[in-house]
């Protein structure tokens, strides 16, 4: 059952947004999600499902959602192996993540959703999009495509390894200092959300990431197994699609972006002078764009 969240995190809850937490039991795993609702929304306001990146969590969307004016309800799951969701002993395949989100959409009785995926969440979204069928209103993919070059994968693995150079932190001050050094372009709000919600105190009294470190194998050979499924998902998507490209990121180059636009039926590309973590670096700009797109996806495509 959902429980009321009275602590303000990332700007939510506030006068316009309420926050509840819920969970869904699936395949023996407890899967956590946030359920954010806009108090001043009209009855026909759209619903959005936001999927986070690797080693992140649903809470990471809070600062961006707090700035949105169009959705009436926003669902932010924690993928299995991430955040407050259980770890899996069977591995972490995109098809399992997609099936988890589909089960959540069905459990919550959502008839029509705008799907937004960042990084790993974008890869999951490509597999999930055709599974949603007529429930899918639009698709937004943030700075990730179906493929990653060997060079990009090696850089991503190196960055992931560097973030684990400190296995744990004695207190919040040390953790925040580390996060600021690792992500100097993130807003202080994004740092605060990550520090307060993504880390837990372990048996030794150290603050450690809640997630399962084995999810990062998706950056290696295991991640190649579902490339075809992602491309097929793009080709099967007939609703309006939006690609967010971060010009300072190495994960989505121009050639891959062009191939994605050719695969999609209706698509527009928006470029930002930001790094890979667009919603964490400029939540106001991303919120404004998503508001425009989710209010009338076809209008943005025509522009």
Residue pairs with C-beta under 8 A, 6 or more apart in sequence:
1 22
2 20
2 21
2 22
2 35
3 20
3 21
4 18
4 19
4 20
5 13
5 19
5 20
5 21
6 13
8 14
9 19
9 59
9 62
9 192
9 193
9 196
9 197
10 59
10 62
10 63
10 66
10 189
10 190
10 192
10 193
11 17
11 62
11 63
11 66
11 67
11 189
12 18
12 19
12 36
12 62
12 65
12 66
13 19
14 66
15 39
16 38
16 39
16 40
16 66
17 36
17 37
17 38
17 39
17 65
17 66
18 36
18 37
18 39
19 34
19 35
19 36
19 62
20 34
20 35
20 36
20 37
21 32
21 33
21 34
21 35
21 84
22 32
22 33
22 35
23 30
23 31
23 32
23 33
24 30
24 31
24 33
24 100
24 103
24 104
24 107
25 31
26 100
26 103
27 88
27 90
29 80
29 85
29 86
29 88
30 85
30 86
31 77
31 78
31 79
31 80
31 85
31 86
31 100
31 104
32 58
32 77
32 78
32 83
32 84
32 85
33 58
33 75
33 76
33 77
33 78
33 104
34 58
34 59
34 61
34 62
34 74
34 75
34 76
34 77
35 73
35 75
35 108
36 62
36 65
36 73
36 74
36 75
36 76
37 72
37 73
37 74
38 45
38 68
38 71
38 72
38 73
41 71
41 72
41 73
42 72
43 72
45 70
45 71
45 72
45 73
46 70
46 71
46 72
46 112
46 113
46 114
46 137
46 294
46 295
47 71
47 72
47 73
47 74
47 75
47 110
47 112
47 113
47 114
48 71
48 73
48 74
48 75
48 113
48 114
48 115
48 116
48 290
48 294
49 74
49 75
49 76
49 77
49 101
49 105
49 110
49 113
49 114
49 115
49 116
50 58
50 61
50 65
50 74
50 75
50 76
50 116
50 117
50 118
50 121
51 77
51 79
51 97
51 101
51 115
51 116
51 117
51 118
51 120
51 121
51 122
51 124
51 125
52 58
52 60
52 61
52 76
52 77
52 78
52 79
52 82
52 83
52 118
52 119
52 120
52 121
53 60
53 118
53 119
53 120
53 121
53 277
54 119
54 120
54 160
54 215
54 216
54 218
54 219
55 82
55 160
55 163
55 209
55 211
55 215
55 216
56 82
56 83
56 119
56 120
56 194
56 198
57 78
57 82
57 83
57 84
57 197
57 198
57 210
57 211
58 76
58 77
58 78
58 83
59 76
59 83
59 193
59 197
59 198
60 190
60 193
60 194
60 198
60 279
60 280
61 74
61 76
61 279
62 76
62 193
63 187
63 189
63 190
63 193
63 279
63 280
63 283
64 279
64 283
64 286
64 287
64 290
65 71
65 74
65 76
65 287
66 283
67 283
67 284
67 287
67 288
68 74
68 287
68 290
68 291
69 291
70 290
70 291
70 294
70 295
71 114
71 294
75 104
75 105
75 108
75 110
75 113
77 85
77 100
77 101
77 104
78 84
78 85
79 85
79 92
79 97
79 100
79 120
79 121
79 124
79 215
80 86
80 87
80 88
80 92
80 96
80 97
80 100
81 87
81 88
81 92
81 211
81 212
81 214
81 215
82 210
82 211
82 212
82 215
83 197
83 198
83 210
83 211
84 210
87 212
87 214
88 96
88 212
90 96
91 214
91 217
91 222
92 212
92 214
92 215
92 217
92 218
93 222
93 225
93 226
94 123
94 124
94 127
94 218
94 226
94 229
94 230
95 127
95 226
95 229
97 120
97 124
97 127
97 128
98 124
98 127
98 128
98 131
99 131
101 124
101 128
102 128
102 131
102 132
105 113
105 132
105 135
110 135
111 135
112 135
112 136
112 137
113 132
113 135
113 136
113 137
114 137
114 138
114 140
114 290
114 293
114 294
114 297
115 125
115 128
115 129
115 132
115 136
115 137
115 138
115 139
115 140
116 125
116 140
116 142
116 290
117 123
117 124
117 125
117 126
117 140
117 141
117 142
117 144
118 142
118 143
118 144
118 277
118 278
118 279
119 142
119 143
119 144
119 251
119 276
120 144
120 215
120 218
121 142
122 141
122 142
122 143
122 144
122 145
123 144
123 146
123 226
123 230
125 139
125 140
125 141
125 233
126 141
126 146
126 229
126 230
126 231
126 233
126 234
127 226
127 229
127 230
127 233
128 233
129 136
129 139
129 233
129 234
129 236
129 237
129 239
130 232
130 233
130 236
130 237
136 237
136 239
137 239
137 294
137 297
138 239
138 240
138 241
138 242
138 293
138 294
138 297
139 237
139 239
139 240
139 241
139 242
140 241
140 242
140 243
140 244
140 290
140 293
141 241
141 242
141 243
141 244
141 260
142 244
142 278
142 279
142 286
143 244
143 245
143 246
143 249
143 251
143 252
143 276
143 278
144 251
144 252
145 230
145 251
145 252
145 256
145 257
145 259
145 260
146 227
146 230
146 231
146 234
146 260
147 227
147 256
148 156
148 219
148 223
148 251
149 253
151 250
152 250
152 251
152 253
153 219
153 220
153 223
155 250
156 219
156 251
157 216
157 219
157 220
160 216
160 219
162 182
163 182
164 213
166 178
167 206
167 208
168 202
168 204
168 206
168 207
168 208
169 175
169 178
169 199
169 206
169 207
169 208
170 205
170 206
170 207
171 207
172 195
172 196
172 207
174 207
175 195
175 199
175 207
176 191
176 192
176 195
179 186
179 191
179 194
179 195
180 186
180 191
183 190
183 191
183 277
183 280
185 274
185 275
185 277
185 280
185 281
186 277
186 280
186 281
187 280
187 281
187 282
187 283
189 283
190 277
190 280
190 281
190 283
198 209
198 210
198 211
199 207
199 208
199 209
199 210
200 207
200 208
200 210
201 207
201 208
202 208
217 223
231 263
234 260
234 263
234 264
235 263
235 264
237 264
237 265
238 265
238 266
239 265
239 266
239 297
240 266
240 267
240 268
240 293
240 297
240 298
240 300
240 301
241 264
241 265
241 266
241 267
241 268
242 267
242 268
242 269
242 270
242 289
242 293
242 297
242 300
243 252
243 257
243 260
243 261
243 267
243 268
243 269
243 270
244 270
244 272
244 278
244 286
244 289
245 252
245 257
245 269
245 270
245 271
245 272
246 252
246 271
246 272
246 274
246 275
246 276
246 278
247 271
247 272
247 273
247 274
248 273
248 274
248 275
248 276
249 274
249 275
249 276
250 276
251 276
257 269
260 267
261 267
261 269
266 298
266 301
267 301
268 300
268 301
268 303
270 289
272 278
272 282
272 285
272 286
274 281
274 282
275 281
278 286
279 286
292 299
292 300
293 300
